[in-house]
Amino acid sequence: MTWADIEMNWDAFAPQLQDRWGRLTDNDLKAAREGRDELLNCVMRRYRIDAEIAARHVDDWINSASEFSMIVAGMRGEAAEGERAGA
């Protein structure tokens, strides 16, 4: 998953960011929408951790967001198949 994918689906992913990093403020979330580096800076600042650790956490979240997207896409596909089968 790329950051562009996250940006396109920001409304779905922003709550996940808030759940993952509860110290992020609304302003942090607005800044994070600009890109991975901004999210990284917000995480570093709020949690007072170094760039390497923050990058690992952010990249782990991006990977988990990718898995979430695949699950949702699969669920949508199953629903569409069920609708076609019931028609």
Backbone hydrogen bonds in HBPLUS format (Angstrom, degrees):
<---DONOR---> <-ACCEPTOR-->    atom                        ^
c    i                          cat <-CA-CA->   ^        H-A-AA   ^      H-
h    n   atom  resd res      DA  || num        DHA   H-A  angle D-A-AA Bond
n    s   type  num  typ     dist DA aas  dist angle  dist       angle   num
A0005-ASP N   A0002-THR O   3.10 MM   3  5.29 125.6  2.41  98.8 111.6     1
A0006-ILE N   A0002-THR O   3.27 MM   4  6.71 154.0  2.35 144.1 150.8     2
A0007-GLU N   A0003-TRP O   2.80 MM   4  6.12 159.9  1.84 155.0 160.7     3
A0008-MET N   A0004-ALA O   2.97 MM   4  6.17 156.8  2.03 146.4 152.0     4
A0009-ASN N   A0005-ASP O   3.24 MM   4  6.43 135.3  2.45 137.3 148.1     5
A0009-ASN N   A0006-ILE O   3.10 MM   3  5.18 132.7  2.34  98.3 111.2     6
A0010-TRP N   A0007-GLU O   3.28 MM   3  4.84 152.6  2.36 110.8 105.5     7
A0012-ALA N   A0009-ASN O   2.94 MM   3  5.58 140.1  2.10 118.4 128.9     8
A0013-PHE N   A0009-ASN O   3.17 MM   4  6.45 150.6  2.26 147.2 155.9     9
A0013-PHE N   A0010-TRP O   3.03 MM   3  5.01 115.9  2.46  94.7 111.1    10
A0014-ALA N   A0010-TRP O   2.78 MM   4  5.66 163.3  1.81 165.3 164.2    11
A0016-GLN N   A0013-PHE O   2.95 MM   3  5.13 122.1  2.29 102.5 118.1    12
A0017-LEU N   A0013-PHE O   3.06 MM   4  6.47 149.2  2.15 152.9 162.2    13
A0017-LEU N   A0014-ALA O   3.07 MM   3  5.08 117.9  2.47  95.9 111.0    14
A0018-GLN N   A0014-ALA O   3.06 MM   4  6.41 159.1  2.10 153.1 158.4    15
A0019-ASP N   A0015-PRO O   2.90 MM   4  6.16 151.1  1.98 143.9 151.9    16
A0020-ARG N   A0016-GLN O   2.84 MM   4  6.01 158.3  1.88 148.8 154.9    17
A0021-TRP N   A0017-LEU O   2.77 MM   4  5.85 168.6  1.79 156.6 159.9    18
A0024-LEU N   A0021-TRP O   3.05 MM   3  5.85 168.5  2.06 125.8 129.6    19
A0028-ASP N   A0025-THR O   3.06 MM   3  4.94 117.3  2.47  90.9 106.4    20
A0029-LEU N   A0025-THR O   2.97 MM   4  6.36 155.6  2.03 149.9 156.0    21
A0030-LYS N   A0026-ASP O   2.97 MM   4  6.27 151.4  2.06 145.2 153.1    22
A0031-ALA N   A0027-ASN O   2.94 MM   4  6.20 157.0  1.99 145.7 151.8    23
A0032-ALA N   A0028-ASP O   2.74 MM   4  5.96 157.1  1.79 152.1 159.3    24
A0033-ARG N   A0029-LEU O   3.15 MM   4  6.29 136.0  2.36 138.9 148.0    25
A0034-GLU N   A0031-ALA O   2.99 MM   3  5.69 158.7  2.04 117.9 124.3    26
A0035-GLY N   A0032-ALA O   3.03 MM   3  5.68 154.7  2.09 116.6 123.1    27
A0039-LEU N   A0035-GLY O   3.11 MM   4  6.49 159.0  2.16 151.7 157.7    28
A0040-LEU N   A0036-ARG O   2.81 MM   4  6.06 161.7  1.84 154.5 160.3    29
A0041-ASN N   A0037-ASP O   2.90 MM   4  6.16 155.6  1.96 144.9 150.8    30
A0042-CYS N   A0038-GLU O   2.96 MM   4  6.23 156.8  2.02 149.0 155.1    31
A0043-VAL N   A0039-LEU O   2.92 MM   4  6.18 163.4  1.95 158.3 162.3    32
A0044-MET N   A0040-LEU O   2.92 MM   4  6.12 164.0  1.94 152.3 157.0    33
A0045-ARG N   A0041-ASN O   2.94 MM   4  6.06 161.8  1.98 147.8 152.7    34
A0046-ARG N   A0042-CYS O   2.90 MM   4  6.04 172.5  1.90 155.3 157.5    35
A0047-TYR N   A0043-VAL O   2.98 MM   4  5.83 158.1  2.03 147.2 153.1    36
A0048-ARG N   A0044-MET O   2.78 MM   4  5.22 116.7  2.18 132.7 144.3    37
A0049-ILE N   A0044-MET O   3.34 MM   5  5.03 141.6  2.49 121.4 131.7    38
A0054-ALA N   A0050-ASP O   3.01 MM   4  6.23 169.6  2.02 160.3 163.7    39
A0055-ALA N   A0051-ALA O   2.80 MM   4  5.87 158.7  1.85 149.1 155.2    40
A0056-ARG N   A0052-GLU O   3.09 MM   4  6.29 153.1  2.16 140.5 147.3    41
A0057-HIS N   A0053-ILE O   3.04 MM   4  6.35 161.0  2.08 152.1 156.6    42
A0058-VAL N   A0054-ALA O   2.84 MM   4  6.08 164.7  1.87 156.9 161.3    43
A0059-ASP N   A0055-ALA O   2.86 MM   4  5.94 165.5  1.88 149.6 154.1    44
A0060-ASP N   A0056-ARG O   2.90 MM   4  6.06 150.0  1.99 143.2 151.9    45
A0061-TRP N   A0057-HIS O   2.95 MM   4  6.23 152.2  2.02 144.5 152.1    46
A0062-ILE N   A0058-VAL O   2.90 MM   4  6.24 157.6  1.95 150.9 157.1    47
A0063-ASN N   A0059-ASP O   2.96 MM   4  6.20 158.6  2.00 146.6 151.9    48
A0064-SER N   A0060-ASP O   2.92 MM   4  6.20 153.9  1.99 145.8 153.3    49
A0065-ALA N   A0061-TRP O   2.75 MM   4  5.99 149.5  1.84 151.5 160.9    50
A0066-SER N   A0062-ILE O   2.96 MM   4  6.21 144.2  2.10 142.1 151.6    51
A0067-GLU N   A0063-ASN O   3.09 MM   4  6.45 151.7  2.18 143.7 150.5    52
A0068-PHE N   A0064-SER O   2.93 MM   4  6.19 155.8  1.99 146.2 153.0    53
A0069-SER N   A0065-ALA O   2.95 MM   4  6.19 155.8  2.01 145.3 151.2    54
A0070-MET N   A0066-SER O   3.07 MM   4  6.37 154.4  2.14 146.4 152.8    55
A0071-ILE N   A0067-GLU O   3.02 MM   4  6.29 155.3  2.08 149.7 156.3    56
A0072-VAL N   A0068-PHE O   2.95 MM   4  6.22 165.7  1.97 155.7 159.1    57
A0073-ALA N   A0069-SER O   2.88 MM   4  6.03 162.1  1.92 148.9 154.3    58
A0074-GLY N   A0070-MET O   2.91 MM   4  6.05 152.6  1.98 142.1 149.8    59
A0075-MET N   A0071-ILE O   2.90 MM   4  6.18 151.8  1.98 148.6 156.6    60
A0076-ARG N   A0072-VAL O   2.91 MM   4  6.18 153.8  1.98 150.3 157.5    61
A0077-GLY N   A0073-ALA O   2.97 MM   4  6.20 152.4  2.05 143.9 151.4    62
A0078-GLU N   A0074-GLY O   2.99 MM   4  6.24 153.8  2.06 146.6 153.1    63
A0079-ALA N   A0075-MET O   3.00 MM   4  6.20 156.6  2.05 145.9 152.2    64
A0080-ALA N   A0076-ARG O   2.97 MM   4  6.19 156.5  2.02 147.5 153.7    65
A0081-GLU N   A0077-GLY O   3.00 MM   4  6.21 154.6  2.07 144.9 151.8    66
A0082-GLY N   A0078-GLU O   2.93 MM   4  6.17 158.2  1.98 147.8 153.7    67
A0083-GLU N   A0079-ALA O   2.97 MM   4  6.21 150.9  2.06 145.5 153.2    68
A0084-ARG N   A0080-ALA O   3.02 MM   4  6.27 154.6  2.09 145.6 152.2    69
A0085-ALA N   A0081-GLU O   2.86 MM   4  6.08 154.7  1.92 150.1 157.6    70
A0086-GLY N   A0082-GLY O   2.98 MM   4  6.07 145.2  2.10 140.9 149.7    71
A0087-ALA N   A0084-ARG O   3.31 MM   3  5.22 148.2  2.42  94.6 103.7    72
